[in-house]
């Protein structure tokens, strides 16, 4: 039998899906930020949530 192939298991898998409705201007600002910082929208949102939680 050959060893298992494929993608290795993630350390912290992202199993939860979140849908958010935002206006056009906010989306434009998010895309500009992501492009400038080399991030995906999802990663930028995760970082934003962490910033909010750190303020507590």
Phi and psi in degrees as a GROMACS rama.xvg file:
@    title "Ramachandran Plot"
@    xaxis  label "Phi"
@    yaxis  label "Psi"
@TYPE xy
-82.3803  155.195  UNK-2
-65.4701  156.638  UNK-3
-64.2595  139.801  UNK-4
-116.201  167.514  UNK-5
118.465  -171.401  UNK-6
-73.7912  135.068  UNK-7
-69.0799  155.873  UNK-8
-63.5069  138.96  UNK-9
-76.0622  146.138  UNK-10
-67.1218  -44.6614  UNK-11
-128.464  80.166  UNK-12
-64.1641  144.035  UNK-13
-98.4089  91.7458  UNK-14
-92.5562  -15.8502  UNK-15
-100.313  136.302  UNK-16
-106.645  137.786  UNK-17
-130.098  127.951  UNK-18
-112.036  131.695  UNK-19
-132.275  136.352  UNK-20
-98.3498  127.727  UNK-21
-133.837  158.179  UNK-22
-77.8199  168.303  UNK-23
-60.6751  -41.2282  UNK-24
-65.5386  -42.0244  UNK-25
-64.6424  -40.519  UNK-26
-63.4241  -40.3326  UNK-27
-62.5502  -44.7661  UNK-28
-63.9795  -40.0755  UNK-29
-62.5627  -44.4335  UNK-30
-64.5304  -38.9929  UNK-31
-63.6327  -44.951  UNK-32
-60.8575  -45.9642  UNK-33
-63.4926  -42.7111  UNK-34
-62.8017  -43.645  UNK-35
-67.558  -29.434  UNK-36
-108.558  4.36998  UNK-37
63.704  40.9355  UNK-38
-118.185  157.9  UNK-39
-84.2337  164.771  UNK-40
-59.7004  -43.1311  UNK-41
-62.0694  -42.7376  UNK-42
-67.102  -38.9749  UNK-43
-62.7669  -41.3749  UNK-44
-65.8791  -42.3174  UNK-45
-60.362  -42.3793  UNK-46
-64.516  -39.3696  UNK-47
-62.7506  -41.6328  UNK-48
-62.8638  -43.4014  UNK-49
-62.3435  -38.5238  UNK-50
-62.3494  -42.4319  UNK-51
-62.708  -40.8255  UNK-52
-70.8999  -30.8308  UNK-53
-69.5537  -27.2256  UNK-54
-68.8431  -21.8544  UNK-55
